[in-house]
Amino acid sequence: MFEIIRFGLSAGLMLCALFILLVGVIGVYRFQYVLNRMHAAAMNDTLGILCAMLALIVAEGFTFTSLKLLLVIMFL
């Protein structure tokens, strides 16, 4: 039962990351001013990668690999 909950949470975080990254791509193409494009790309990439890394941590479980992924998040 715990594996199903962990899988569902991981899948939900991955879908959240995919949605955030998709919104970032649409923002880059929609905005006309260069600084707005840069802001849309940078902010959404950071949040999308954060959600994807959290999904990988949840999918992996709490191991040494999760600690490494957490360190990657902290450096981002």
Secondary structure, DSSP 4 states (H G I P E B T S, - for coil): -HHHHHHHHHHHHHHHHHHHHHHHHHHHHH--SHHHHHHHHHHHHHHHHHHHHHHHHHHH-SSHHHHHHHHHHHH-
